[in-house]
């Protein structure tokens, strides 16, 4: 019978001795040894080893046989309790079984500090626990910018449920922060990293609880991400964040040859005609008192004319807002095009709205041009009815003379009994302005209402939300302190917390053709 080598070793190494022993007092040296019952190795020590309070440089850690040696390259602080947490860095040599969450504590004084701070970190917007977030303590005399400039004295990471515990702390007061340290430099770098802060001063104790919310700050710097023209007649100008944009032609004689919608957004859609080779625009931002000059290459006149003659320019038509082929009976359908449409060339005679009642009924489309590339359909539509919009070739034309192809768009309208009604009675915490949102089980906002409250307004409010499709819903309330009708995030340097959000985790089941009642004490 061949030898199979025996069963695989699944046991982690066992610590036989630590020199000096764990929880030793009056440590004066720079070297610590750990001896195990088998050959060991250290892995990913730079990311796994956490020492608090922070040392200037990580010590040298070496595995040799059954021994691991830690050598500090600096003098340690006097009368200080140090905690070394190795994570999963220590493992046996042969099978790689980790010695998980190994912790070693020692003091350079005559006591082991035993105070702690624990709590939970949640996301300020969705109120869900935040895992793997760094929670750090800093000297209480540091400024508000310390999170950007210095590594924390004491830190740990949150678990999967957002909870954390900072142990072996001295009797003292600290500044506290939490941040998602994406690049693992123990500094807050803004951008994609989220952060939050606790009170200006938090004192350690035997039962100190500190809960924090993390949030992504609004990017202070505004910059142009992209400016391009995917095909002749349409251009995009895209910024990294929303702002107030006012677009104009760079050359005054081209004012009538561009069309756009001004407003607050991060993406501007511009339609143009009779402009070739280069499109130049001015985008003014009143809030920043800044004007950007933007240039982008566009098709030459010769290439455009050739593509037009060879019918290589595609005119796209969509009907919105459709869910598949379903149109909510209470919404007004809109025909959306991917180019600048010439209303004067719209040929109603080539458009048919067809549906079947007792017999097949054909009618003309009643249109109202909403803006450059959209037409509202003003026909009164019946509920629970199948419709066809039939557009013959040449029903529409762009300002460039491109004709639409023939197309049939089929859809069915819903009926009132397809929907439910949610009646909500809210007991609000104080007299403030609120955004009340109905959120589906995918966390998407389905509808919302705004509550403006004065000193004489009751904090008991009843709201009705109509035309909700069957499903599970949740209520979300945003305290709109600055009355701008949107949620505002926080700011680290200004020590400004994000606007408060309340979320009712109890699902509200809505049935078709049914009224549902819910009562919520918002807290």
N, C-alpha and C positions, 0 to 999 in steps of 0.2 A: 504494500500500500504506500503510495507516495506521500511525503510529508507536506502538510498544508500551511505550516508555519504557526498554527494556533490561532486563537481568536484575536481580532484586532483590538488594540489598546484604545479605549474610549475615555479613559480617566485623565483629568488634568493633573499636572504636577502638584505635589504637596509641599507646602513651606515647612521646613524642618526647624530653621532658626533664622532670626534676624539679629544683626549686630550693628548698633545697639538694638535692644528689644523694642517691639512696638510700644508706643506710649511712653518712651523714655523721657526723662527730664534732664535739664542742664546739659544738653548736647553742645559740645564745643568743637567737634571735628568737622571734616568736610567729606568723609567717606562713610557709606552705609553698605552692608553686605546682606544679601538674601541667599540662603542655602536651601536647596530643594532635594527631593528624593530621587530625582532622575535628571538626565541631561536636558537643559533648557535653552531657549533662544528668546530674543526680543525682536518684536516686529512693529513697524510703523510708530516708533517711539515718539517722533516729533508731533504726531497727531493724537496719540493715545495718552501720553503722560501729561497730567495736569498737576501743577504745584501751586498751592495757595498758602499764604499770600505769594504773589508773583515774585520770581527771582529775575534778575536782569538777563541771564542766559540759562537755558536748560542745562542741567548737569550732563556729564558724560556717563552713558549707561552701557555697560559691556557684559555680555554673557560668556562665561568660560566654564565648560563642563556643567557641573551641577550648581554653579554659583553665578549670581548677578551682582555686579558692583556698580554703585552710584557714586560719582565723584563730582562735588560742587566746585566750580571754578571761582567762587567768591565767598566772602564772609557773610554769614547769615545774620539777620537782625536779632538783637538781644531781646530776651523775655518775650519771645514770639512762638506761637504754636503753628507748626507747618503740617500740611496735609499733602501726601503724595498719592495720587490716584492713577493707577496704571491702565485702567480700562481693560482691553484684551491684548495688551502688548506682550505679556509673558505667556509662553506656550512650551509644550514639550518638544524636543528636537525631532523625534521620529514621526509622529502622527499629526503634530501641529495642534494638539488639544490645548485650548486657551485656559489659563488660570483667570477666570473672569472677575472683573471689578475689584482687583486687589487694591487695598488701601493701607497706607502706612502713615502713622502720625507720630510726631515727636515735638519736643519743646526745647527752646534754647534757654528757657527760664525754669522756675521751680514749680509751675503748674501747667496743666493741659487746659487750654480754653475750651469751654463746653457749651457756649451759647450758640444759637442758630437762628436763621431766618428761613422760612419756607413759604410756599404759596403756589400760585398758578399763573400762567401767562396765556392770554387769549388774544385772538385777532379782533381788533376794534371794530371791523366792518361786519363780519359774519358771526362774531362771538364764539368761534370754534377754538378749541385748544391748539396751541402752537407747539409743535415738537421740535427738538434740536435747536432751540433758541438759547443763546448765551445770556445768562443773568449775571451781572457784574456789580460789585461794590467798589466805590472809590472813596478817597479821603473826603470828609465832609466839607473841607475848605476849598475844594476844587471848583472851577467855574463851570458854567453850563456846557462849555465846549469840550469838556474832558473826554467824553465818549469818542470824539474825533481824534484826539491827540495822544491819549495814554491808555495803556492796557489796564484792565481792572486789577485791584489788589487781590480780591477774592472773586472767583467765578465758578459757575457750573453750567450744565446744559439741562434743558427741560426734557422730560420723558415723553412718551407717546401721548400721554393724557394732558400734557402741558404743565405738569407739576414739577417742582424742583425743591431742593433743600441745600442751603449753605451751612455747613457744620463747622465746629471747632473755631468759632469766632470769638474775638476778645470783647470785653465790655467797652463799647464805643459807639459812635454814630458815623453813618456813611451816607454818601449819595448813591442812588441805585438806578440802574438802567437795564434794559433787556434789548437785545438786537439779534437779528438773523445774520450771523457772520458768514456770509457766503464764501468769501475768499480766505477765511480762517486766519486772519491777521490780528484778531482780538481788538480790532478798531471798527468803529461804525463809519462806513464810507458813503452812505446815502444811496441814491440810485435805486437799484433793485432790492437793496437791503431794507428791511423794515426795522423799526425801533420803537421803544416806549420808555417811560421813566416813572419812577415812584416819587414820593415826597422829597422835598429838598433835603430833609434830614430824616433818616430812619435809624432807630436805635436797636441794638441787638438785645435779645432777652431769651427767656426759656420758652416763650410762646409767641414770638413775633411772627405775624403773618403779613406777607406783602404780596398782593396780587397786582399784576400789571397788564396793560393792553399794548400791543404793538401795532404799528400802522406804517404805511408807506407815505413818506412826505411828498407833497407836491413838488415836482422838479422846479427849482427856481430859474434855471437857465432854459431859455427858449431858443430852439435852433431849427433850421430847415433840414428835414430828413431827405426829401426827394422832390424833384420837379421834373415832370416828363409828359410827353404826349404819346399815348399808346397807339393812336391812329389819328388821321387827319380830322380836325374838328373838335377834338376833346383833349383837355390837358388837366393834370392834377398837380396841386401844390400841397405837400404834406409836411406838417410840423410835428415836433415831438410831444406837444401838449395842446390842449384847447386854449384858444385866445380869441379876442375880437379881431376879425379880419375885414378890411375894407379894400376891395380890389379895384384897380383902374388900369386903363391902357397906358403904357409908357409914352406912346405917341398919341397926341390928342386926336389926330385925324383917323385913328383906329378905334375910337370910343364906341362907335356903332357896330364894330366888327367883333366885339367880345361880349359875352353874356355870362353872368355868374350870380350866385346868391351870397350876399354878405351875411355875417353873423358870427356867433361864437362856435367854433369848431376847430378840429385839428387837421381836417382835410378839406381842401377847397376844390370844387369841380368847376372848370372854366370851359366854355364853348367858344369857338372862334371861327371866323370865315375870312376869306380874301387876304389872309396873312400867310406868307410862305417863308421857308428857310429858317427864320428865327422868330420866336414869339417872345416879346418882352412885356413884362407886367410890373406894376407897382402894387405892393401889398402893405397897407398902412395898419398899424396896431395902435389905436388911440390910447389904450391903457399904459403902454410903454413909451408912447410918443416916438415911435420908430417906424420907418418905412423901408421895406426891403425891395431892392431891384432884382427881379428874377428874369433870367433868360434861359430858353430851352430850344433845342433844335426841333424843327417840324418839317414836314414834307415840302419838297420843292413844288412849284406849280406844274412843271412838266411831269413829275412823277405822279402827282395827284390826278392830273388829267388822264394820264395813261391808265392808272388804276380804275378810274371812273369809266373809261371807255371799255376796259376789259372786264368790268363788273366784279372787281376784286374788293370793293368796299361793301361791307356787310352792315345792314341796318337791322338792329335787334329790337324786338317788341316784346314786352312782358306785361301781364296784367297783375296788379297788386291791390290789396294784400291777400294772396291766396295761400291756403294751407293745403298743399297738394292741388286738388281741383275744387276745394271747398271755399266758399266766400261767406263770411258772416253777413247775415241778412241786414244788419244795422250799419254796415260800413259802405262807403262810397268807393266803387272800384276806380282804379286809375290805370291808364295806359302809359307805360314808361318806355322811352326810347333811349338809345345810347348816343344820340347826336342832337344837334340843334334843329328843331323842326320849324318848317315854314307854314304858319297857320293859314296864310292866304292861299296855299296850294292844297289844302285839305279837301278831299273830294268825298263829301257825305254820300253821294250816290253810289259809291263803291263800298259802302259799309252796311252790314246787316246785323241786327240783333235778333236772334231766332230762339224761340222757346215753344214748348208744347203744353197747351192747356187742354181744352176739349179737342182742339185741332192744332196743327202746326201754324204758329203765328210768326210772321216776319215783320220787323219794324226797323226804322232807321235809327242810327246811333245819335244821341244828343250829346255833343261834346263841348267842353269849355277848357281852353288851354290854360293850365295851372301855372306853368312857367315854361322855360325854354324847351324842355324835353318831356313834359308830362301833359296829358289831357285827362281831365275828370270826365267820367261817364255820368251824365245827369239823368239818364232814364230811371224811372221808378221800377225797381225790381221786386218781383213777388217772392215770398219765402217758399222754401222747399220746392224749388223749380230748377230744372236743367236748362242751361242757356248755352248758346253758341254765338260767339262773335266772329263773323265772317268778314275778312278784309280782302278785297280784291287787289290785284296788282295796281300800284299807283294810287292807292287810297291816301297815302301820306307821302310827303316829299320833304327832304331836308333843305336847309338854306343853300346847300351846295348842289341841289338838283338831283339828288339820289332818290329814286323811287323805292317804296316799300314793296316787297314781294307779297304774293297772296298767302294768307295764313288763316287758320281757324283756331280759336281759343275756346275750349269747352270748360264749363264750371257749373257747380250746383250751389244754390243759395241754401243756407240753413233755415231753420224755423225757430220761433221763440221758445218752443218746448224743449229745444236741444240744450238749453242753458239753465243754470241755477242762479239763485240770488243769495248773497251773504249779507245778513244784518248783524252788525257788530256794535256792541255797547262797550265803550272803553272808559275806564276810570283812570285818568291821567295823573301823573305824580305832582304836577304843578301847572300854573298858568303860563304857558309858553307856546310858541308856534311849533307845529308838528307836521311831519310828512308821514302819512299812514299808508303803508304798502301791503298789497296782497301778493304773496310770493308762492310759486308752485314748488313741487318737490324737487325740482332741478335748480332751485334758488334763483330763478329768473323772476323779475318783477312783472306781474301780469297787468296790474292796474294800481293806481294810487290816488289819494285825495289829500288836499292840503287843509290843515286846520289853523286858522288865525284866531288867537285867543286874546281877549282884552281882560282888564281887571274885573269886569263884571261877568265874564263868561264862566260858565260852570265847567269844572274839570270832568264832569260826566258828559260824554259825547256819544251820540248814536249815528252811525254811518251805514249807508247801504251801497253795496257793490253789485251791479247788475251784469248780466250777460257773461257769466263765468261758465266755462265748460266743465263738465263733470271731472272730478279729480280731488286730490288732496292739496290743501292750501294752508299757508301759515301767515300770521300777521306780524308785521315789522313796523316799528315806530321809530322815527328819527327826530330827535329834538333839534329843531332848526333855530339855533340861538341867534345867528346873524341874519335870519329871514331872507336868505337868498334862494330858498326852495330846492336846495340840494345838500347832500352830506359833505361836510368839510373835514378833511383829515387834520392831524395835529402838526406841531412844529417843535423840534427838539430844542433849538437855541432859544426860542421864545418861551419855552416851557408851557406850551399850549397843548392841552389834550384835545383829541378829536371830539366831534360832536357825539353826544351820547346816543346809543342805539339800544332799543329794547326789542327782544325777539321772543315770540310765544312759540315754544317748541311743541305745543299740542296741535296735532294735525286736525284740520277742519275738513271733513269729508262732504263734498258737494255732489248732489245728484241732479240729473236733468229734470227740469220742470218742478223744481223743489226750492223752497226757502229754507235756509239754514240760519240758526241763531247762535251767536257766541257772545260770551261776556268775559272780559279780560281786565283784571286789575294790573295796570302797566307798572312794573317795578323791576 
